């Protein structure tokens, strides 16, 4: 057996164990975030414009992460399918938390001026139909993922999700300085930790396939 084959067989169980550990941490974190959404009472909750903007935009950002993960075919490599399913579960829970807060203060779930809380003005829409938020995939890229199967689909999924997470981390890091609500700041810090860990795992898997992440400014 060649050295490349031995390394591949060694990496796979290590990556699976690492994924399992991260999924356990993410599940605990999601439960804590949901509980924090229930703590404030409607009469006491006050959110700043930055709090509201972050909750609106990150909810939309998370929706695309779930869409990317759900677009990956069910027969994908098991370790990649586990990551995709966990992203759907964790980010759907976070959407519910953030939109629960928006409901408490009677604010809409979306805004016609995305990223104003972060940039002070409307963010420039990405090329090729991309959404106006960091790291999000364009409509063309989503169509490419939907049309691919097997290893090609898995590699593109990893590339799109790594870049998507990098954009999400950028937004969450900005939120830690911009928002006024301590519970929202804690959620942003949790997102930074969780998504940075997932970036590391997905980048390691991508490396085993001799593929590179997509550029992210």
Buried (B, 14 or more C-beta within 10 A) or exposed (E): EEEEEEEEEEBBEEBEEBBEEBBEEBBEBBEEBBEBBEEBEEEEBEBBEBBBBBBBBBBBBBBBBBEBBEBBBEEBBEBBBBBBBBBBBBBBBBBBBBBBBBBBBEBEBEBEBBBBBBEEEEBEEBEEEBBBBBBBBBEEBBEBBEEBEEEEBBBBBBBBBBBBBBBBBBBBBBBBEBBEBEBBBBBBBBBBBBBBBBBEBBBBBBEEEEBEBBEBE
